[in-house]
Amino acid sequence: MAPQRLTGVCYRYFGKFDYLGWKGGPEGIHPRMLPGETTAGQAATVKYFLIVALLFLAQVLIGGALAHYRAEPDNFYGIDLAQYLPSNILRTWHLQLAIF
């Protein structure tokens, strides 16, 4: 039996039972959405995406600095970047931000 067919058979068999919560009641299962009011989950999602956007921006900027290191290792638009941020440190941060 194909895995998709087996999954369908399981859903059909277990869907008959009400204790799984698949059959919605008359009250509905979703909270009422009021315009202008945010839930705690929505506020947390906004914070999450803001942090992710800032981490991605930092990774892109560090990646640009690393690419510039390859082209001109001694000078970064008149600034000796190696004095403040060595190449190996920037490379580590670039990879760690990709993981985060």
C-alpha positions as CSV (number, residue, x, y, z in Angstrom):
1,M,0.0,0.0,0.0
2,A,1.4,3.4,-0.9
3,P,2.3,5.8,2.0
4,Q,-0.3,8.4,0.7
5,R,-3.1,5.8,0.7
6,L,-2.1,4.5,4.1
7,T,-2.2,8.1,5.5
8,G,-5.6,8.6,3.9
9,V,-6.9,5.4,5.5
10,C,-5.6,6.5,8.9
11,Y,-7.3,9.9,8.6
12,R,-10.6,8.3,7.6
13,Y,-10.5,5.8,10.4
14,F,-9.4,8.2,13.2
15,G,-11.6,11.0,11.9
16,K,-14.6,9.2,13.0
17,F,-13.7,9.7,16.7
18,D,-14.8,13.0,18.3
19,Y,-12.1,12.9,21.0
20,L,-9.4,14.0,18.5
21,G,-11.1,17.4,18.3
22,W,-11.5,17.3,14.5
23,K,-15.2,17.9,14.6
24,G,-15.8,21.5,15.5
25,G,-18.6,22.5,17.8
26,P,-21.1,25.3,17.3
27,E,-19.1,27.7,19.3
28,G,-16.1,27.6,16.8
29,I,-12.5,27.0,17.7
30,H,-10.9,30.2,16.6
31,P,-11.0,33.4,18.7
32,R,-12.8,36.4,17.5
33,M,-10.5,38.7,15.6
34,L,-11.2,42.4,16.4
35,P,-9.7,45.1,14.2
36,G,-6.9,47.0,15.9
37,E,-6.4,44.5,18.7
38,T,-3.4,42.2,18.6
39,T,-3.1,39.0,20.5
40,A,0.0,38.0,22.5
41,G,1.0,35.6,19.7
42,Q,0.8,38.3,17.0
43,A,3.0,40.6,19.1
44,A,5.6,37.9,19.7
45,T,5.6,37.2,15.9
46,V,6.3,40.8,15.1
47,K,9.2,40.9,17.6
48,Y,10.5,37.6,16.1
49,F,10.5,38.9,12.5
50,L,12.1,42.2,13.6
51,I,15.0,40.3,15.2
52,V,15.3,38.0,12.3
53,A,15.4,40.9,9.9
54,L,18.1,42.7,11.9
55,L,20.2,39.5,12.1
56,F,19.9,39.0,8.3
57,L,20.9,42.6,7.7
58,A,23.9,42.1,9.9
59,Q,24.8,39.0,8.0
60,V,24.6,40.7,4.7
61,L,26.7,43.6,5.8
62,I,29.3,41.3,7.3
63,G,29.3,39.3,4.1
64,G,29.9,42.4,2.1
65,A,32.9,43.3,4.3
66,L,34.2,39.8,3.8
67,A,33.9,40.1,0.0
68,H,35.8,43.4,0.2
69,Y,38.5,41.7,2.2
70,R,39.0,39.3,-0.7
71,A,39.2,42.1,-3.3
72,E,41.3,44.5,-1.2
73,P,42.6,43.1,2.1
74,D,44.6,46.2,3.1
75,N,42.0,48.9,2.8
76,F,38.2,49.2,3.3
77,Y,37.3,52.6,1.7
78,G,40.2,54.3,3.5
79,I,39.7,52.4,6.8
80,D,42.0,49.7,8.1
81,L,39.2,47.3,8.9
82,A,41.6,44.5,9.9
83,Q,42.6,46.6,12.9
84,Y,39.1,46.6,14.3
85,L,37.6,43.4,12.9
86,P,40.0,40.8,11.6
87,S,38.9,38.6,8.7
88,N,38.6,35.4,10.7
89,I,36.3,37.1,13.3
90,L,34.0,38.4,10.5
91,R,33.9,35.0,8.8
92,T,32.9,33.4,12.1
93,W,30.2,36.0,12.7
94,H,28.9,35.6,9.2
95,L,28.5,31.8,9.6
96,Q,27.0,32.1,13.1
97,L,24.4,34.6,11.9
98,A,23.4,32.2,9.2
99,I,22.8,29.5,11.9
100,F,20.8,32.0,14.1
